[in-house]
């Protein structure tokens, strides 16, 4: 079997996968995922001009095993054990939320708006993809990274070490509702759980393989935004800001939480034109 043959078979199976809702089926995505399997497991043996070469028996076995995992509902990123986020290699796996392109807008805001020598706090850090992206692009900055899940923080620590950020990335395992610090931050940011509890049952099988603790934002999807604004406003420096990611149906409600707490709310749209990032600036500063 050639690499091309496998890509054809795999992309067709992925496209017709019963775990993928009909409205989410996309041939381009199926081809992309099949190619990513080949690139990962074939390694240096795979490149465009060698696509018609025969796959070794060992590699073919690994590819079909990986494909079966994909078709069973395991996310591609978990199978590969890594994914790209803001141009950086991020290790991820079962127990942590998968890095997503829309979250890059949150990282980009911090990269562009941190002052020289700035310090930021990432609440619900998960794999640590956001602070890694920021710290790699802002070598003058420092981060506190908080998460309740030790499973997720295994990946955050791995990513921190891989990118040589140990001296600038302080990783803390604690509940955001209990953590206390006297530190002051230029930006407090978060991509918290924001799916409404009643909507969890409607998620695809692949998404439901991700930790529910990183997805379920309570009855109205706003539990963590209220908690963070109420508990951590005191940790903002003068002129400091909140920066949140939110869903299409919750972003303006997040803005309302900020407004009622004495902040101006600003919105940053994602690739689809959705108000994805909400910035909170103190009205008296």
N, C-alpha and C positions, 0 to 999 in steps of 0.2 A: 504493500500500500504506500502511496506517495503522500507527502504533506498536503498537496492539493486535494487529494481524495478524502483525506481525513477531515479537512476544513469543510468540504462540501457536505459530507455525512453529518458532521457535528453541528454545523449551522442549521441544517434542516431539522435535526432532532431538537435543538434548542428552540427554534422558531415554533415547533409544534408541541413544545413541552406543556403538559397538562397543568403544571404548577404556575404557568404564566397566564394571567387573565387576558382574554381576547383583546381588550382595549389597550393592553400594554405590548402586544406582539409587534415586533419590528424586525424586518429582515436585516437591516443594517446593523442593529445591535447584536443579532444572532451571529452574524459573520464576524463582528468585532470580538465577541466572546470566544468563538471558536479559534480565531487567530491568536488570541491571548493565551489560550491553553497551549497551542503549539509553540509559541515563542518561549513560554515558561519552561515546558518540559523538554523541548528540543534544544534549548539554549543556543549555543554558538552554531549548532548544526543547521539552524533554520535561518534563512534569509530569502528575500524575494527571488533571487536568481537560482535558488536551489529548491524551489517549491515543488518541482516535479521529481525530485530524488526520492528514493525508497526510504521509508522510516525503519530504523533498526527495530528488531523484535522487542527489545527491552523498552525502548521509547514508546512503541505502539501500545504495549501493555499499560504503561503509565498514562498515556493519553486517554485510552478507553475507560480506565479506572476513574480518572478525573472527570470524564464526561458523564459517567454514571452518577457520580456524586452531584454534579451540576443538575442533572435531571431529577435527582431525589429531593431537590430544594435547597441544597447547600449553596450559599452565595459563591460566585466565582472568586471574589476577593479572599474568602476563607480558604478556598482550595489552593490558591496561589500563595497565600500567606503574606501577601503584601499588595499595596496599591499605590498609585502616584497621587500626591496631593500638592498642589501649588509647585509642581516641578520637582518635588522631593520624594524619595522612596520612603514609604511608611509601612511598617510591619503591622499586620492586623490578623485577627482570627476570632474564633468563637469566644464570646465574652466581652467583645468591644464593638462599638458602633463602627460601621464601615465609613471611611472618609468619602464625602460626596462633593461634586463640583460646586454646588451652590454655597457650600460652607467656605469656599475660597474667598468669597466676597467679605466675609467676616475677618479672615486673616489679612486680606488686603487693606481693609480699613485701618487695622492696627499698624501694619507696616508703614502706611503713609502718614499716620497721625500721631504716632508716639513721639514725644519730644526726645532730644538727645539724652542718652542715658536713661531712657524711660523704663518704668516698671509696670507690668500688667499682671492681671489675675484671671486665669482661665478656670471657670467653675464648670464641673461636669466635663473634664478634659478627655476622658475616654482613652483613645490610643495616643493622645498627645499630638495629633496631627496639626492642630492650630498653633500651639506654641512652637513646635518645631519649625513650621513655615515662617513664623514671625521672627524667631531668633536667628534663623539662617539668613534671612534677608535684612535683619537689623542687628548686626553683631555688637551694637552698643546697648542692647536692651536686656532686661532680666524678667523672669517669669516665675510666678507661683501657679501651680497646677493642682487642682483638687478634684477628687472623685471618690465616691463611696465604694466603688467596685475594685477589689484587689485583682480580679481577673482582667479587667481593662487596664489596670495600671502595670501589669506585667508587660504589656505591649508599650505603654508609655515609657517605661524604664528602658526597654529594649531600643526604642526609637531615640530616646535621649542619648544613650550610650553610642549607638551607631553613628549619630550625627555629632558626637563629641560636644555635647551641651551640658554636661554634668555640673559645671561651675556656674551655669546661668539658668538652670531649669530645676526649681525646687518642687518635687513631686510629693503630694500629701494624700494619704488615704484616710478620708474622714467624710462624714455626712455633712452636706452643705448647711443643714439645719442646726448643726452643732459646732462647727468649726469657729474658732475665735482667733483673731489676730489684731495687733495694733498697727500693722503695716498699712501704708497708704499707697494707692496705685493711680497711675495716670489713666489707665483703662481697665475696667472690670468687664470682661466679656464672657459670653456663654452661648453654646449651642445645646440647650437643655432638652430633656424630653418634652415634646410639645404636641403629641398626638392625643386627641381626646380619648378617654377610656372606652367610650362607646364605639369608637372607630377602629379599635385595635383588631376586632374580628374581621374587618374588611381588608386587612393588609394581605399582601401576597405571601405565599409559603416561604419564599426566600427572605423577605423582610422579617417574618416571624421567627426566622432562625437567628436573628440578631437579638441581643439581650432586651427583654421587655422593659427592664429598669431604665434603659436608655431611650425608650420610645414613649412610654405612657406618661403623659403630662397631667393626669388627673381628669376630673369630670369635664372641665372646660378647656383643658390643654394649657392652662395658665399657672398651674401650681408653682412651678419653679421660678417664674418671672416675679411673682408676688414675693416669694421667699427671698430672692436675691436682692430685689430693690429694698425691701423692708429691712433686711439684716445687714446689707453691706454698703448702703449709701455712706455710712460713717467712714468707710475705708477708701473713699475717693479723695484724691488730692484736690485742692482748689483748682478749678478748671478741668478736673477729671471727668470722664464720661463712662456711661454704660454702653455696651454694644452687644446686641442680641441677634441670634438667628431665630426666625419663626416661620410657621407655615403660612400658606396663602390665606387660610381662614382664621388665623390668629394674630397676624402681624399688627393690625390696627388696634386690636384689644391690648396687645403689649404696649403700643403707643399710649393708650388710655391709662394703663397702669403707671407709666412714667409721668404722664401729664398730671395725674392726680397726686403724684408724689413730689411735684415741684420741678419737673424737668420739661424742656422742650423736646418733642419727638421728631426725629428726621428719619427718612426712609431711603434705603438703597435697593434698587431693583436688581434681580438676578438675570441670567441669560434669557429667561422666558418672560421678562417684564413683570415679574411678581415682586412685590415689596418684601424682600427677603431679610434684610438687615435693618434693625431699628437702633438708632442712636439716641441716647438720652443725655441732654446737656442741662445743667442746673440753670434755672431761669434768672437767678440773681448773680450769675458769674459771667 
